[in-house]
Amino acid sequence: DVKVTQSSRYLVKRTGEKVFLECVQDMDHENMFWYRQDPGLGLRLIYFSYDVKMKEKGDIPEGYSVSREKKERFSLILESASTNQTSMYLCAGGSNQPQHFGDGTRLSIL
Amino acid sequence: AQSVTQLDSQVPVFEEAPVELRCNYSSSVSVYLFWYVQYPNQGLQLLLKYLSGSTLVESINGFEAEFNKSQTSFHLRKPSVHISDTAEYFCAVRTSGDYKLSFGAGTTVTVRA
């Protein structure tokens, strides 16, 4: 069964902390994506990666960075967490568009 | 970038009744269209997709969607819903040559007995 696994389902951090969200896929997908999901806004793309060490900004990259050192792993980094980054974060992988999603990480910034 | 409008944010429906979820997108030369479903406390799952060919596409669990280019729509329908269809449904679109999807705001379907 295809798996996109996010390291944490729930996470609570403090304002100003550096936060790492980890995502691993086992489908050998070229492309991996990070979205945030907010009520009434649907999913918005933060960053995506089309190859190891390659990345491209999505629609809302401000305050975030990403790392893809290996094909199967794609990390989202909140450089200095702020309360407006409290949200559900979804990782996805796919050959073209996102095909398989993780179960999400619900991140609260206090 | 494409914009996607899901016209209904909440759709309550009785079990075994039909349901239609509406989706419109901004026009483009060539688009690919998708419906995703998100069950409570889970990630998104691809429900069905239109890439080319027949404008009517079907999923394995009884949903269907029709691509209408002139109306720039991709509405999702099911003739008879089950309690287990309670979920949030997202319409998404991407243009040819672009990996990025644009999502609608989502429609929450609540099926009642």
Interface residues (C-beta under 8 A of the other chain):
Chain A: V4 N31 Y35 G40 L41 G42 L43 R44 L45 F48 Y50 G58 D59 L90 A92 G94 N96 Q97 P98 Q99 H100 F101 G102 D103 G104
Chain B: A1 V4 Q6 S9 Y32 F34 Y36 N41 Q42 G43 L44 Q45 L46 F90 A92 R94 Y99 K100 L101 F103 G104 A105 G106
